[in-house]
C-alpha cells in the first residue's frame, strides 16, 4: 500500500495531510477519477456488452467487426497450426 500511495502522491492525485497518516484527494485527482469512472460507465461497459459472447446477440456494427476479427484470428491460428 505504501508504494501505491507514494505513486499517487508523486503523480499529484492525492496529497498528504500534514502531521497525520491521512491523505486527501487533490482537485486534479478528483477530475481524473471522474473522467475514468464516466468513461467506463458511458463507453467501455456498453461497448463491451455488445461484443461479449455471453451477452444477448446484437446486430451492432461493433459486434460484427469483433466477430470478423475473431474469425480472422482463428483462421490465422489454424494456418500456423497454433493451439489456443
Legacy VTK file of the C-alpha trace (Angstrom):
# vtk DataFile Version 3.0
C-alpha trace
ASCII
DATASET POLYDATA
POINTS 84 float
0.000 0.000 0.000
2.889 2.340 0.699
4.096 2.000 -2.884
0.649 2.779 -4.311
0.132 5.807 -2.063
3.570 7.110 -2.967
2.876 6.773 -6.700
-0.473 8.551 -6.385
1.146 11.329 -4.361
4.010 11.754 -6.834
1.541 11.994 -9.714
-0.401 14.678 -7.864
-3.604 12.699 -7.425
-3.527 12.762 -3.631
-1.826 14.934 -1.048
-0.712 14.029 2.457
-2.336 15.845 5.337
0.499 17.270 7.477
1.261 15.580 10.809
-1.005 12.612 10.112
-1.130 9.344 8.207
-4.058 10.520 6.106
-4.332 11.636 2.503
-6.696 13.942 0.662
-7.725 13.851 -2.995
-6.440 16.829 -4.979
-8.665 18.685 -7.455
-6.690 17.156 -10.329
-7.068 13.699 -8.786
-10.814 14.170 -8.486
-11.107 15.277 -12.124
-9.099 12.256 -13.281
-11.145 9.852 -11.147
-14.406 11.288 -12.505
-13.083 11.077 -16.066
-12.212 7.389 -15.735
-15.410 6.420 -13.949
-17.560 8.262 -16.504
-15.578 6.813 -19.409
-16.122 3.326 -18.051
-19.835 3.872 -17.437
-20.608 5.592 -20.745
-18.227 3.945 -23.220
-16.490 0.819 -22.040
-19.331 -1.009 -20.294
-21.931 -0.573 -23.078
-19.482 -1.393 -25.882
-18.073 -4.439 -24.115
-21.627 -5.681 -23.571
-22.135 -5.597 -27.341
-19.137 -7.785 -28.132
-19.186 -10.274 -25.255
-20.429 -13.692 -26.403
-22.390 -14.273 -23.170
-24.473 -11.202 -23.800
-27.548 -11.037 -25.972
-26.814 -11.260 -29.702
-26.816 -7.861 -31.253
-26.808 -6.514 -34.763
-24.433 -3.670 -33.971
-21.560 -2.812 -36.312
-19.142 -3.210 -33.408
-20.333 -6.779 -32.782
-19.987 -7.628 -36.492
-16.452 -6.174 -36.618
-15.455 -8.048 -33.476
-16.825 -11.317 -34.897
-14.830 -10.773 -38.133
-11.690 -10.081 -36.094
-12.222 -13.235 -34.026
-12.727 -15.295 -37.190
-9.509 -13.936 -38.725
-7.537 -14.673 -35.559
-8.931 -18.230 -35.523
-8.107 -18.677 -39.227
-4.548 -17.410 -38.686
-4.068 -19.814 -35.780
-5.305 -22.722 -37.887
-2.962 -21.793 -40.758
0.028 -21.646 -38.415
-1.172 -24.742 -36.558
-1.176 -22.886 -33.242
-3.046 -24.283 -30.291
-5.280 -21.805 -28.479
LINES 1 85
84 0 1 2 3 4 5 6 7 8 9 10 11 12 13 14 15 16 17 18 19 20 21 22 23 24 25 26 27 28 29 30 31 32 33 34 35 36 37 38 39 40 41 42 43 44 45 46 47 48 49 50 51 52 53 54 55 56 57 58 59 60 61 62 63 64 65 66 67 68 69 70 71 72 73 74 75 76 77 78 79 80 81 82 83
